[in-house]
Amino acid sequence: ERRPVQINSMGKALISMLPATEREALVTKLRFPKLTDRTIRSARDYLADIEQSAKRGWFLNDGESVQDVIALAMPVVVNTEAFAITVAGPRYRLEPELEKRARQLRDACRSIQDK
């Protein structure tokens, strides 16, 4: 399944890997259609979300594209190429374990990332 880069956690993770000027130039060209009540609707808010997520260490789609689905992602570099890995699930199941799943995802990314 393909989804626009701006409405999923993997897109946020990948965009975060761009230099700031490239990231801002790309994001200002994106549209932010409302898919749910949680959808980020502006480039400014999207960039702020990416900055906050980068500080946290993982990227969240908190029902922004599908109301009751949460996804978290992290970027990973393999053979000098940027990828993102995600874990997604129903809100009722994933939300209580978000920090635990983020730690597990971080460990998985570290184990496959170029050293």
N, C-alpha and C positions, 0 to 999 in steps of 0.2 A: 504494500500500500504506500502510495506517495502522498505526502502532506506538505503544504507550504512551510518553509523553514521557520517562519515567525510564529507558528502555532503549535510547536512541540518542543519538548525538553531537549531532544537531540539537536535541533536547529540552534537552540540557545547555546548549547555546549560548543558546537562547531563555530558559530559566530564569535564566541568569546575568544577563540584562538587567533582571530585576525588582529593585526595592529589596530590601535584605537581609531586612527583616521580612516582606515578602510572599513572598520566596523560601523562607524558613524555614517559614512557615505552609503554603505549598503542599506543600513536600517532606515535611513531617511527616504529611500526609494520604495520601501515596502508598504503595502496596504495592511490595515488591521481590521478586517471585518469582524463584526460581533458574531461569535458562534455560540457563546453561553454568557451568562451574567458575569463570569470570571475572566472573560477574554481581555487581554491587554489591548487597549485601543489606540495607543499613540507611540510614536518612535521614542519620545522622551521617557515614557514609562517603561518601554521595552528595554532600552539601554540601561536604565536604573536597575531593572530586574536582573539583567545580565551581570552588572557590576556587583550587586549584592550576592548573587549566586556564586560568582567567581570567588568572592571572599569566603563564602561558606564552604566552597569546594565541590558543589554539585548543583545541578540545574533542575528546576521543578516546573512541571506543567500541572498546575493545581486546578484541574477541571476547566482549563481555558479553551479546550477544543471539544471535549466531551464532558458533560456536566459531572458525572459521577465516577470519572476515571482520573487517577493521579499517575504521573510518570516522573521519574527522576533519571537524570543522565549525567555522564561525565565524558569529557573528551579523552582521547587516547591517541598516541602517535605510534604507528607501526610501519617500519620501513620508510620512514620520513613522511608518511601520508597521515593526514588527520582523519580520525573516525570518531564516532560517539557510540557509546553503549548505553542502553536504557533498560530500566525495570519499570513495568507498568502494571496496574491492576485496579480493581474496584476500590473506590475510596474507603469503604467500610473495612476492607481487608488490609490495605497498604498504609493508610494514614497512621494507625497505632504503631506501626513498625518502621516508619520512615527513616529514622536515624540509624536503626539497625541495618536496614537494607542499603542505606547510603554507605555505611562502613564496608559492607560486603561488596558492593559495587566498586568502591575505591580499591579494595584489595584485589579484585579481579582485574581491574584496569592496570594496576601496578604490575601484576604478574605477566601481562602480555605486552606492555608498553616497551618501546625501545629504551635501553639503558643508557 
